Amino acid sequence: MATKKEPETQKQLLHLVFGGVLKDLSGIEFQNLDELDIVGMYPDYASAYDAWKGAAQRSVDNAHMRYFIVHMHRLLDPDEDQDKT
């Protein structure tokens, strides 16, 4: 009798999506840290990318507004394999 195989669970790889108005388009220094837009924390890169893309599209009229994806899992566990996203 065959046993039912448990579904594999993917390892949670936290990603932070945030943005703000840059002082200068050639750098990554923000005009006002109190006004950063914290979009959210996501369990994988694909979800973070979708959130990043939506936020970036909503701010397309502001040339100085930039959104970023931070690989929090790499900061939390720097010894983990760096090739994973």
C-alpha positions in Angstrom: 0.0 0.0 0.0 1.5 3.3 -1.1 1.8 6.1 1.5 0.7 9.6 0.8 3.8 11.8 0.4 3.8 15.0 2.4 4.1 18.1 0.2 7.5 19.8 0.4 7.5 23.1 2.2 9.8 25.8 0.8 12.1 27.5 3.2 10.9 31.0 4.2 13.2 33.6 2.6 12.1 37.0 4.0 12.2 40.0 1.7 11.4 43.6 2.6 10.0 46.0 0.1 10.3 49.7 0.7 10.8 53.0 -1.1 11.2 56.7 -0.7 12.1 59.9 -2.5 15.8 60.1 -3.3 17.9 63.3 -2.8 19.7 62.6 -6.1 18.9 60.1 -8.8 22.6 59.0 -9.0 22.6 57.8 -5.3 20.5 56.0 -2.8 20.2 58.6 -0.1 16.6 59.4 0.9 15.3 63.0 1.3 13.3 62.1 4.4 13.6 58.9 6.4 10.4 59.6 8.2 8.5 59.4 4.9 9.8 56.0 3.7 7.0 53.8 2.3 7.3 50.4 4.0 5.3 48.3 1.6 5.8 45.1 3.6 7.7 41.9 4.4 7.2 38.9 2.1 8.1 35.2 2.4 9.7 34.8 -1.0 11.2 36.8 -3.8 8.3 36.3 -6.2 5.9 37.9 -3.8 8.3 40.7 -3.0 8.8 41.4 -6.7 5.0 41.6 -7.3 4.7 44.1 -4.4 7.7 46.1 -5.6 6.4 46.3 -9.1 3.0 47.5 -7.9 4.5 50.2 -5.7 6.8 51.3 -8.4 4.0 51.6 -11.0 1.9 53.6 -8.6 4.7 56.1 -8.2 5.7 56.4 -11.9 4.9 60.1 -12.0 7.5 60.9 -9.4 11.0 60.5 -11.0 12.7 60.7 -7.6 10.7 57.9 -6.0 12.4 54.6 -5.9 11.4 51.2 -4.4 13.8 48.5 -3.3 13.8 44.8 -2.4 16.0 43.8 0.5 16.9 40.2 0.9 16.4 40.0 4.7 17.1 36.3 4.8 20.7 37.1 3.7 21.1 39.6 6.6 19.6 37.2 9.1 21.6 34.2 8.1 24.7 35.3 6.1 26.2 31.8 6.2 23.3 30.4 4.2 23.9 29.7 0.5 24.0 33.1 -1.3 22.8 31.8 -4.6 19.2 31.4 -3.4 16.8 34.3 -3.9 
